[in-house]
Amino acid sequence: MFESWDGPEVAALWIAIAALVFSVLSLGWQIWTWRHAGAVVHVTANQSLPVYRGEVGAPHVQIAATNNGRGQTTVTSWGLRMPDGNDMTVLYQLPWSSPLPFAIPPGGAAGTWFLETDKAQDACQRAGLDHRQLQAWVRLSDGRQVLAKQRGIGIE
């Protein structure tokens, strides 16, 4: 089949193959830039120990949201998700928590919110849940709810 091909046919084949490769690369680039065009928010939950006038206070759950995307977003609420899918929404703000709503520019400062660890553990005990199964979340102004990738509140 290919024995009778001369220069123009072979050149046309290589041009077609190169066009196909560049088309696939272009499509991949378009998908990657589309997925990273807006806000890409990451949520984490850790333990923190506040210091009051030189003395260490009770442990707190610290929920942080960072924006690694290219568009600004705003956090409107935050909380913890229970294993059964229900949300534990925190209705009060500790004074050192970021105010709500909280705008997070791309690559900007993280928003951080705090909850007393013993209150989260008490709520879990009342509900018969394991605190290691809680999952931190934030709700954004566009309606999305972003969950932390790792479960737990930073204690074992």
C-alpha positions as CSV (number, residue, x, y, z in Angstrom):
1,M,0.0,0.0,0.0
2,F,2.7,2.5,0.9
3,E,5.3,1.3,-1.7
4,S,4.0,3.6,-4.4
5,W,4.1,6.7,-2.2
6,D,6.5,9.4,-3.3
7,G,7.6,12.7,-1.7
8,P,4.3,14.6,-1.6
9,E,2.3,11.8,0.0
10,V,4.9,11.2,2.7
11,A,5.1,14.9,3.5
12,A,1.3,15.2,3.7
13,L,1.2,12.2,6.1
14,W,3.8,13.8,8.4
15,I,2.1,17.1,8.3
16,A,-1.2,15.4,9.3
17,I,0.5,13.5,12.1
18,A,2.1,16.7,13.4
19,A,-1.3,18.6,13.2
20,L,-2.9,15.8,15.2
21,V,-0.3,15.9,17.9
22,F,-0.5,19.7,18.2
23,S,-4.3,19.5,18.3
24,V,-4.2,17.0,21.2
25,L,-1.6,19.2,23.1
26,S,-3.7,22.3,22.5
27,L,-6.9,20.6,23.8
28,G,-5.0,19.4,26.9
29,W,-3.7,23.0,27.5
30,Q,-7.2,24.4,27.1
31,I,-8.6,21.9,29.7
32,W,-5.8,22.7,32.1
33,T,-6.2,26.5,31.8
34,W,-10.0,26.2,32.1
35,R,-9.8,24.2,35.3
36,H,-7.4,26.7,36.8
37,A,-9.0,29.9,35.5
38,G,-11.2,30.7,38.5
39,A,-10.7,30.2,42.2
40,V,-9.2,26.9,43.3
41,V,-9.8,26.7,47.0
42,H,-8.1,24.2,49.4
43,V,-9.4,23.6,52.9
44,T,-7.5,22.2,55.8
45,A,-8.2,21.5,59.5
46,N,-5.5,21.5,62.1
47,Q,-5.1,22.1,65.8
48,S,-3.8,25.4,67.2
49,L,-3.0,26.6,70.7
50,P,-3.9,30.3,71.3
51,V,-1.7,32.2,73.7
52,Y,-3.5,34.7,76.1
53,R,-1.2,37.1,77.9
54,G,1.7,34.7,77.8
55,E,-0.3,31.6,78.8
56,V,-1.3,28.8,76.5
57,G,-5.1,28.4,76.2
58,A,-7.2,25.4,75.3
59,P,-6.7,23.7,71.9
60,H,-8.8,25.0,69.0
61,V,-9.7,23.5,65.6
62,Q,-8.3,25.8,63.0
63,I,-10.0,25.7,59.6
64,A,-8.0,27.4,56.8
65,A,-9.0,28.1,53.2
66,T,-6.4,29.1,50.6
67,N,-6.9,30.1,47.0
68,N,-4.4,28.6,44.5
69,G,-6.4,29.6,41.4
70,R,-6.3,32.7,39.3
71,G,-9.6,34.3,40.3
72,Q,-10.7,35.9,43.6
73,T,-13.4,34.2,45.7
74,T,-15.3,34.9,48.9
75,V,-16.0,32.6,51.8
76,T,-19.5,33.1,53.2
77,S,-19.6,30.3,55.9
78,W,-17.6,27.4,57.3
79,G,-18.1,24.3,59.4
80,L,-17.6,20.6,59.8
81,R,-19.3,17.8,57.9
82,M,-20.3,14.7,59.8
83,P,-19.9,11.2,58.3
84,D,-23.6,10.9,57.8
85,G,-23.5,14.0,55.4
86,N,-25.0,16.5,57.9
87,D,-23.1,19.7,58.4
88,M,-22.1,21.2,61.8
89,T,-22.3,24.9,61.0
90,V,-20.6,27.3,63.4
91,L,-22.8,30.2,64.1
92,Y,-20.5,32.3,66.3
93,Q,-17.2,33.7,65.5
94,L,-14.2,33.7,67.9
95,P,-12.6,37.2,67.9
96,W,-9.4,36.0,66.1
97,S,-11.3,34.3,63.3
98,S,-11.4,35.9,59.9
99,P,-14.6,38.0,59.5
100,L,-17.3,36.7,57.2
101,P,-17.7,37.2,54.3
102,F,-14.0,36.9,53.7
103,A,-12.4,37.6,50.3
104,I,-9.5,35.4,49.3
105,P,-7.5,36.8,46.4
106,P,-5.4,34.3,44.3
107,G,-2.2,33.5,46.1
108,G,-3.4,35.8,48.9
109,A,-3.6,35.4,52.7
110,A,-5.6,32.4,53.9
111,G,-8.9,32.8,55.7
112,T,-8.8,31.1,59.1
113,W,-11.6,30.2,61.4
114,F,-11.5,28.7,64.9
115,L,-13.6,26.5,67.1
116,E,-12.9,25.1,70.5
117,T,-11.7,21.5,70.1
118,D,-13.6,20.3,73.2
119,K,-16.9,21.7,71.8
120,A,-16.4,19.8,68.6
121,Q,-15.6,16.6,70.5
122,D,-18.6,17.1,72.8
123,A,-20.9,17.5,69.7
124,C,-19.5,14.3,68.3
125,Q,-20.0,12.4,71.5
126,R,-23.6,13.6,71.7
127,A,-24.2,12.4,68.1
128,G,-22.3,9.2,68.7
129,L,-19.7,10.1,66.0
130,D,-15.9,9.8,65.9
131,H,-14.2,13.2,65.6
132,R,-11.7,11.7,63.2
133,Q,-14.4,11.4,60.6
134,L,-15.3,15.1,60.6
135,Q,-14.4,17.0,57.4
136,A,-13.9,20.7,57.4
137,W,-15.6,22.8,54.7
138,V,-16.1,26.3,53.5
139,R,-19.0,27.7,51.4
140,L,-18.1,30.2,48.7
141,S,-20.1,33.1,47.3
142,D,-20.8,31.2,44.1
143,G,-22.6,28.5,46.1
144,R,-19.9,25.9,46.0
145,Q,-19.0,24.0,49.2
146,V,-15.4,23.0,49.3
147,L,-14.4,20.1,51.6
148,A,-11.0,19.4,53.1
149,K,-9.3,16.5,51.4
150,Q,-8.2,15.0,54.7
151,R,-10.7,14.0,57.4
152,G,-10.3,14.8,61.0
153,I,-9.7,17.9,63.1
154,G,-6.0,17.5,63.7
155,I,-6.1,15.2,66.7
156,E,-6.0,11.4,67.1
